[in-house]
Amino acid sequence: MELRTESFRWGLEHLGESNPIWEELQQHLGSITQAQVERLKLQYFQDWMNGSSKKSPPVGGQSILNELIDEKLGNSGWETQLYVLGDVFDESHGRNRKLNYWSMDFKKQDIGVEVSFNNAGVLAQNILRLSVMSETVTRPKSELIRLGILVTATQRLKEWAGMDGTVLTFESVNKVFPLVTFNIPTPIVVLGLDAADGDPWHQRGFFEHKKLPAFSQLNSSQQSQLLYQIDEFEKILGE
């Protein structure tokens, strides 16, 4: 996976060239390969085919990319799904309770990460979560972030992974951010994941289907066609 970056509020300057957390994040995200994404998609197809999952294999690659990122960062000690407002005193119960509004995807030390393969309309919430996590009075200062990283797909990755047309992209964020930077208090780096690794990733059929019913609900002809397609996927991946 190739990575593209853009800096707002001097995000890259605040990180510096040798920040170990930043280097680790780039290493993990850059290590995602076309084969890893396709292999996980194949697993979804196999689980659906043998009945262990009745859900359709995901049409777009959003959930697969999220799963790979969750695994890589979770295994490296990143905190996940943090409530940005932390504990707030609840008068009705007379004690502090977690206010479960807005959860930020990842955090390590003083760097927060939001991964957004969502509808472009969610961009404002992504920015808000990062900004609140850097300034909220409901958390100790030691738990706040000083910088946010917004992970998005490039237009090329969006098209390669068959994502919905409304999904936010690296390019669209960089059209919007210069217009609203004066309202963003937190240094932010936009990190675009690109479907390339020296050469562009080629679409090999893994994301060229629509939502499917349970495999058992298909007629014999449809089942045979999909079994053939899954067999072709296995050959592509050498399984």
KABEL-V512477 format. One line per field, one symbol per residue. phi: phi as a letter, one per 40 degrees, with the letter a starting at -180 (. if undefined). burial: # if it has 9 or more other C-alpha atoms within 8 Angstrom, else .. Layout:
# KABEL-V512477
phi = ???
burial = ???
This chain:
# KABEL-V512477
phi = .cbbbabbffdccccgcbccccccccccccccbdccccccccccccccccgcbcccddcccdcccccccdcccccbgccbfccccgcbcbccbgacbccccgbccaaafbbbbbbbbcddccdccdccccccccbdccbcdccccbabbbcbccdccdcccgcdccccbdccccccdccbdcbbccdbbcbccbcaagbccccbgcbbbccbcddccccccccccccccccccccdcgb
burial = ###..#######..#......##.##.###.###..######.######.#.##.#######.###.##..###...###.#######.#.......##...######.########.##..#..##.######.#..#....###############.####...####..##..#...#..#.############...#....##.....###..#....#......#..##..#..
